[in-house]
Amino acid sequence: MKVTKDMFIGEVLKLDKGVEEILMNAGMHCLGCPSSQMESVEDAAMVHGFNVDELIDNLNNYLKDK
């Protein structure tokens, strides 16, 4: 399991329930929004103003320890 910038948020959410907290802490508070299911991690970072590389690292570090 590895998260990439081009993955949809919906795909990331299906990897593990714990990623929700990481996304919420990054400023993405609309995880249930239908558009978030078809938005890439990179697009979400741009829209919400957070560093995509840092988010990817946080998500992959979390998943690595699973």
C-alpha positions as CSV (number, residue, x, y, z in Angstrom):
1,M,0.0,0.0,0.0
2,K,1.5,3.3,-1.1
3,V,-0.3,6.6,-1.6
4,T,0.7,8.7,-4.7
5,K,-0.2,12.2,-5.8
6,D,-2.5,11.0,-8.5
7,M,-4.6,8.7,-6.4
8,F,-8.2,9.8,-5.7
9,I,-9.1,10.7,-2.1
10,G,-11.7,8.0,-2.3
11,E,-9.1,5.4,-3.1
12,V,-6.9,6.6,-0.2
13,L,-9.8,6.4,2.2
14,K,-10.4,2.8,1.3
15,L,-6.8,1.8,2.2
16,D,-7.3,2.2,6.0
17,K,-9.8,4.0,8.2
18,G,-6.9,5.8,10.0
19,V,-6.0,7.9,7.0
20,E,-9.1,10.0,7.7
21,E,-7.5,11.7,10.7
22,I,-4.3,12.5,8.7
23,L,-6.4,14.1,6.0
24,M,-8.5,16.0,8.5
25,N,-5.3,17.3,10.3
26,A,-4.0,18.5,6.9
27,G,-7.1,20.7,6.5
28,M,-9.3,18.5,4.4
29,H,-12.6,18.6,6.4
30,C,-15.0,17.5,3.6
31,L,-14.1,13.8,3.3
32,G,-17.7,12.9,2.8
33,C,-18.2,15.4,0.0
34,P,-19.0,13.6,-3.3
35,S,-16.4,15.6,-5.2
36,S,-13.6,14.5,-2.8
37,Q,-14.2,10.9,-4.0
38,M,-13.0,11.9,-7.5
39,E,-10.4,14.5,-6.5
40,S,-6.7,13.5,-6.6
41,V,-4.5,14.0,-3.5
42,E,-2.5,16.6,-5.5
43,D,-5.7,18.5,-6.5
44,A,-6.9,18.4,-2.9
45,A,-3.6,19.8,-1.7
46,M,-3.8,22.7,-4.2
47,V,-7.4,23.5,-3.3
48,H,-7.0,23.3,0.4
49,G,-3.5,24.9,0.5
50,F,-1.4,22.2,2.1
51,N,1.9,20.7,1.1
52,V,1.2,17.6,-1.0
53,D,4.7,16.0,-0.5
54,E,4.3,16.3,3.3
55,L,0.8,14.8,3.2
56,I,2.0,11.9,1.0
57,D,4.9,11.3,3.5
58,N,2.5,11.3,6.5
59,L,0.1,9.0,4.8
60,N,2.7,6.5,3.6
61,N,4.5,6.5,7.0
62,Y,1.2,5.7,8.7
63,L,0.5,2.9,6.2
64,K,4.0,1.5,6.4
65,D,3.5,0.9,10.1
66,K,0.3,-1.1,9.5
